[in-house]
Amino acid sequence: MEPILSQLLPLLTAIWWPFCRILAMFIGAPVLGEAVTPTTVRILIALVLAVLMLPLTSGVDWGPAAINPFSLHGVVATIEQALIGFVLGLAFHFAMSVIGVLGFMVSSQMGLSMAVMNDPMNGQSSDVTSALLSTLSIIVFFAIDGHLVIANVLGQSFKAWPLGHGFGNPLLEAVAYNVAWIFSAAMLLALPVVFATMVVQIGFGFLNRVAPSLNLFALGFSVITIFGLLMLAQVVRFIPEHYVRMTNMVLELIRQQMQVAHG
């Protein structure tokens, strides 16, 4: 029994480090990090990927057996792996967050923000437009093999940021500075709807000056909603292309940080 345990402990130790990074990345990653994905499913997928990536991680000069996971050094290393995985998953979540912010801005301009429904993905209430656009982005995510892209980034991250070597502030700074990119990208996508509803509101403002006896509030609300839906139908066609472009920007950001880590 002791020889078996002596061989099993290094194997479990080698699996533990990639498991922590992969599981933390799933917490911050899109789709897999949503509340609709059960925790047991995330743990199982992370465990399977950790085992599959053993040949890749064993070739990395990080000495997994040199750190005892039950020591203080092991706790610090576990936190390090979890932080690296979470930051990488958060970077991928940016592209999905743009679509959510876009839906909120569009629904608030059209007056549909009053129509609130329970969102099972986030475990909270959200407007209908945001839920529909989020569903569209999830479909595009799997259509472009986003899950395989995340697995590829995970494999490359073990070479860029090995165990015990840290990950540096440039990675955290790059992710933090790109948060503003979410709002700017969402605003650019929402500009057609915002402009159309603003023109309709200005037109009804002039009409109210000409005929103040008309009940323009009820009429204007319906017309603004119709114009907003027409513009949203035009914008939705370009959302998959923009989502792919934003995902490529995130991949370029991660690639640059990996080059900095290698350099």
N, C-alpha and C positions, 0 to 999 in steps of 0.2 A: 504493500500500500504506500509506503514512503517513497519508493522510486516513482510511482505513478503521480503522487502529489508533487514531487520535485519537478516533474516534467509538465504538469498541468498548470502550476503557478506562473511560470514564465509566459505560457500561452495566454492565460487570462490577463496577465499584466499587459501583454502586447495588444490584446483586443481592447482593453479598457481605455487607452488614450484616444484612438480613433473613434471609439464609441462616444466618448464625451463630446468630442468636437462635432461629430455628425448629428447627435441628438440636439445639441445646442443650436446648430444651424437649422434644423427642422423647426425649432421653436420660433425663429425669426423669419424663416423663408415663407414665401407666398404659398397659398393653398395648403401645404403640409403643416404650416403653423397656425392655420385657422382652427377655431373651436369645433368646426364640423368634423375634423380629423381626430379620432379618439387617441388618447395618450398611449394606450396599449399598442395601437398600430404604429405610432411614431417610434416607440421603443423597439418594436419588432423589426421595422425597416432599418433603423439605425444599427441594430445588432447584426442583421444580415449583411449590410454594407461594410460594417467593421470587419467581419470575417472575410468578405470578398476582397477587401483592400489590404489584407495581410501581406500578400506578395509585394504590393507597392510600398507599404509602410515598413516592411522588414528590410527593404533595400536602402532606406533612408538612414543616414548616420545620425541617429538621435538617441540611440542606446536606451530602448524602452525598459530593459531589465535593470538598468543602472539606478533607476528611481523606484523606491518602495512606495506604492500608492497609499500605504497605511501610515506613512510618516508625514511630518509637516511639509517637507519638500514635495511629497506626493500630492498633498492638498493644494499647494500653490500651483503645481503643474496641472492639476485637474481644473482649477479655476482659469488658468491660462488657456487650456484647450477649449473650455466652454466659451470663453470670451471671444476667441478667434472665430469659432463656429457661429456664434450669435451675430457678430459684426458682418460676416460674409452673408448670412441669411438676411440680415437687415438691409444690406445693399441690394439684394435681389427684390426685397419687398418695396423698394422705391418705385419701380415701374408699376406695380399693382396699386400702390397708394395714389399715384397720379390719376388713375381711372376712378378711384373712390372720391377724390377731391373734385374731379370733373363732374361726377354725378351729383354731388352736393351743390355745386355752383349752378349747374343747369336747372336742377329742381327748384332751387330758391329763386331763380329768375323767372321761371314759368309759373310759380305759385303752387307747384306740386309738393313742396316741402311739408305741406299740411297732411299729405297722404303718407302716413308712417305705418310701417309694417315691422313685424318681428323678424330680425335677421339671425337665422340659426348659425351662420358662419362665424359671426363675431360675438354672438350671445347677447346682442343688444338690439334696440330698435333703430331702424334706418329708413330713409325714404325709398320709394319704389324705384326711382331712376338709378340711384346708386347701386341698389341690389341687382338690377338688370345689367348695368354696365360691368359690375364686378363678376357676374356670371359669364358675360362675354369674354372678359379678360382671362378667366379661368380656362375657358374653352381654347382660347388662343395659346395659353401657357402650355397646355398639353399638345396642341397642334404643332407647335414649334419644338416639341421634345424638350421642354424646359426642365423636366425632372432629370433627363440625361445630362443636360448642361450643368445642373447643380452637382450631379455626381462627378462630372469631369473636373469642376472647380474644386471639389473636395479632394480629389486625388492629387491635383496640382498643389493644393495648399499644404500638403504634408511635406513637399519638397521645399516650398518657399518659407514656411514657418515651422521648422522641426520642434520637437519637444525640448523644453528647457532653454531655447534660444531666444524666447520672447518674440514679439511681433512689431514693436516700435510704435511710436506715436503717429507716423505718417498714415498708417491705415485708419486709425481712429479719426484723425483730422480730415482725411479725404471723405470718409463717410459722413462726418458731421457737417462739413461744408456743402455737401451735395443735398442736404435736406431742403435748402431754398430752391433747388432745382425742381422739386416736386410741385411747388406752388406755381412757379413760372411755366412749367410744361402744361399743367392743368389749365392755367389761365389762357395760354395760347390755343388750346383745344376748345375752350368754352367761349372764345371771342365771337364766333359767328352767332351763337345763340344769344349772348349778352347784347350784341349790337342790334340784332333783330328785335328783341323785346324792348330795348331802349328806344328804337325808332317808333315802335307801335305806341309806347307810353307817351312819347313826345307828341305824336299825332293826336292821341286822345286828349292830351292836355290842351292843344290848340282847339280841338273840337268842343271841349268843355267851355272854353271862353266864348265860342260862337253860340252854342246852344246849352246854356247852363241848366235848363229844365230837364234835359235828358238824364236818365239814370246810367251814366257812363261807367260806374263802378262795376255793375254786373256784366255789362256788355264788354268792357275792357278786359276783365278777367278771363272771359272765354276766348276773346280774340288773341290775347297774349299767350294763352295756353296752346291754341291752335298753331300760331306762328312758331312758338317754341318747339312743339312736336315736329313740325315740318323741318325746322333747322336741325333738330336732333337726329332726324332720319337721315339727313345729309352728312352729319358729322360721324354717325355710327359707322359708316362705310370705311372711314379712314382710321378708326381706332385700332384695328389689328396691325396696320402698317406702322402707326406711331408706337404701339406697344413693342413691336419687334425692334424698332429703332432705339427705343429707350432701353430695352434689354441689352442691345449691343453696346450702348453707352456704359451700362453697368459692368459688362464684361470687360470693356476697355479699361475702366477704372480699376478693376481687380487685377487685370494683367499688368498695368503700370505699377501697382503696389507690389506685385510679385517680382517684377524686375528690380524694383528698389530693394526688396528683401534679398534677392540673389546678389545684387551689386554690393 
